[in-house]
Amino acid sequence: MFRTAAEKLLEKEKITMKMTFRWYGEGRDNITLKQIRQIPGMSGLMGVLDEKAAGEVWEEDEIKAYVEHVHEAGLECEVIESVNVHEDIKMGLPTRDKYIENYCTTIRNLAKYGVKVIVYNFMPVFDWLRTDLARVIPEDGSNSLYFDEKELGDMTPVDIVRKTIEDCNGFSLPGWEPERLAELETTLKRYESITPDDLRANYKYFLDGIIPTCEECGVVMACHPDDPAWPIFGLPRIAHSQEDYDKIVALHDSPCNTLCLCTGSLGSNPDNDIPAIIRHFGEMNRIGCLHVRNVKYLGYHKFREAAHLSSDGDLDLYEIMKAVYDTCPDTYIRPDHGRMIWDEVGRPGYGLYDRALGATYINGLWEAICKENKNK
Ligand code: DNO
């Protein structure tokens, strides 16, 4: 299953990326599998067992029920997201071994049901962070996730957690699971003495503990970047640039130690050249999957999430897809967050309409790039 970038290029005629969609499960998502299946070109999900707390084993029967249900709807389930890493692992506490063992059990259980890629992150405390979950876009009256560091200036971490949970329309949000955030104050205190190098050492310990299991069962781990792509609240963050990821892939050298290239997370920092980063890690065979979306820069450490179309934001989606085609054409992609449009009410960032438009646009770029290359 592991091929070099050169081998992939040779096979390019035959292989193609798979378009997927994030779905939270029956009763937890207002979007149905039938709706997802009807989006043109949708191959499957980047699924999640949303109810699982970090550190808990994802049991076989739970995975079986989820995956079979997805299959019945005519969709694949080869990518699973947010198998969250317990804070004790990130903080390097003695209890980490137990949680690493649980993680290995989850990897084995997921592999049994056909899962090939697991998306996770190694961000302390927060997963992604925004200061507004529904900022109106003045040009068209839609709204989207928004960040302005100045607005954060007056807020404590506890304030932002409270606000985020209040603003999410009653839906759970990835990375904002209440049980993870319950001990926020204590955890934040502990992180005061953890440097980025300490965090990297703890990360290496984690990878050394799980990657052999991944190799055994053919599962690829894909690390999601820090979002936004810079340190916040003084917490150590070690995954927001090409340089950071060079260090991460070197922590445990294996085709199973890859990144989830999230264009919008890395792209929140204009210093990150996204097509170049894709080419760099694609050539190395270290991209497990991609989240593709656009961002609009509004100032220093200030941005909003834009429609996927290149001209709506500051990322060049055509160059991004060309880099994917050239270096990792057999990957999985999902249209990442969308705006809320057409009066849809749903989980911020995870509505149906704008993500479906995003998928269609990305598929259009892909078709054009494939045809353009065949004619060369
Ligand atoms: C945000 C998502 C992330 C991602 C996790 C993976 O919207 O892309 O929450 O799923 O970082 O652990």
Residues whose N, C-alpha, C, O or C-beta is under 5 A from the ligand:
A	BS01	DNO	E81 S82 V119 Y120 N121 D127 W128 P174 G175 H224
